[in-house]
Amino acid sequence: MPFGSNVTEQPFNRHREEFPTLASGIHLLSHSLGPVPRAARNSMLSYYDAWEQHTSEDAWATNWWELSQRVGDQISRVLGAVPGSVQIQPNASIALSTVASCFDFRSSKRNKVVTTALDFPSMEYIWDARKNLGARIEIIPSEDGIVVPLEHVLKAIDDTTCLVALSHTSFLSSYRLDARPLVEHAHRMGALVLLDVYQSAGTVELDASGWGVDFLIGGTIKWLCGGPACGYLYVRPDLQRDLKPRLTGWVAHDAPFEFAHSPMRYARSVRRFAQGTPSIPALYSALPGLKIIEAVGVAQIVRESRRRTEWMVEFAVERGWQLNSPRNADERGGSVMIGVEDGPLMVTQLAERRVFVDARPRTGLRISPHFFNTDEEVREAMATLATLIR
Ligand SMILES: Cc1ncc(COP(=O)(O)O)c(C=O)c1O
């Protein structure tokens, strides 16, 4: 069978030698934990060196203080956003809570938040916890567990909606929502839009500025090949100064080193969405992966992802497997989900054959080729799966 129905492989540098983990087998886990870039070792050592060599607070002055902004600006390029629009966060859940804390649900009739059943659980937990602060939450169901039609989301947005908060690409099915019409409609209705792009950034083209989206949240550990605990929050530049997050801390102050008493005077930059001391090791761990992603280029990654996931979908459909992702590539992110009887068992059996994927309840196997995988690897992984699925 030809690899990809109408697109042929374009040779490009897959940077494979820069990922030592790839020697252990076929890594198709970028939706969960990307492989560590070899350069992360030196990056982490330079963090240690800075810590060891500075006997006073000057590690902050020479590098650490501006690192959040530097990494934030690197991430902004992946998001299709301008510099100064991304604040690093401890994780995506805190990024979401920071946005949630900007709203005063009791003082306005605009107190409804629209989300969907295909979102990561943090989404429901965080909004559920806002109910006793006056928030009304509408969770749009997914009839098939794969998609939530855009029309259903649009229909739920009314003149009491303050925020539409949902995944751009679902962690469960890789269903990808069309962001532009959603943002246009929500704005017409007077509502803001937050997209969780954790499963998009680094494998799907994003255009934060062009879409006019208000907030994006995510992190670097998956498709961006970074380490854990480096989340991020994008806030539309012309919206930033209107917002005063209640989930805050001294780093969000306009002049943090004044150590001033309250009231809080928020920074006049995206730093107003920070909280306390940034996770410096997480920032060091994120740098090498971001550099490689930029060197390969998101557009190239997207083309590759589409070519290979289309082939995987064809392969699955031809064999009558249960496809738990959309068939249409325009509605899909970088993963393909295959329903199997016993997901954890299948993950173990594949790992024994050096094919690394994972499984989630309700959806089955999650399989994600990234730029560093060869076509041969993708073919071999699917052929191996074919020997196990009955
Ligand atoms: C789409 C999506 N959102 C949020 C999260 C959770 O992110 P964090 O642990 O940084 O809060 C995940 C993690 O798997 C995810 O896939």
PDBQT file of the ligand as one rigid body, heavy atoms in Angstrom, charges set to zero:
ROOT
HETATM    1  C1  LIG A 401      -5.309  18.510  26.447  1.00  0.00    +0.000 C 
HETATM    2  C2  LIG A 401      -4.670  18.501  27.801  1.00  0.00    +0.000 A 
HETATM    3  N1  LIG A 401      -4.923  19.487  28.666  1.00  0.00    +0.000 NA
HETATM    4  C3  LIG A 401      -4.384  19.516  29.893  1.00  0.00    +0.000 A 
HETATM    5  C4  LIG A 401      -3.557  18.524  30.321  1.00  0.00    +0.000 A 
HETATM    6  C5  LIG A 401      -3.015  18.573  31.721  1.00  0.00    +0.000 C 
HETATM    7  O1  LIG A 401      -1.957  19.472  31.793  1.00  0.00    +0.000 OA
HETATM    8  P1  LIG A 401      -1.250  19.833  33.186  1.00  0.00    +0.000 P 
HETATM    9  O2  LIG A 401      -0.834  18.535  33.825  1.00  0.00    +0.000 OA
HETATM   10  O3  LIG A 401      -0.086  20.667  32.753  1.00  0.00    +0.000 OA
HETATM   11  O4  LIG A 401      -2.216  20.575  34.009  1.00  0.00    +0.000 OA
HETATM   12  C6  LIG A 401      -3.244  17.473  29.455  1.00  0.00    +0.000 A 
HETATM   13  C7  LIG A 401      -2.314  16.429  29.904  1.00  0.00    +0.000 C 
HETATM   14  O5  LIG A 401      -2.263  15.328  29.515  1.00  0.00    +0.000 OA
HETATM   15  C8  LIG A 401      -3.824  17.459  28.172  1.00  0.00    +0.000 A 
HETATM   16  O6  LIG A 401      -3.597  16.447  27.311  1.00  0.00    +0.000 OA
ENDROOT
TORSDOF 0
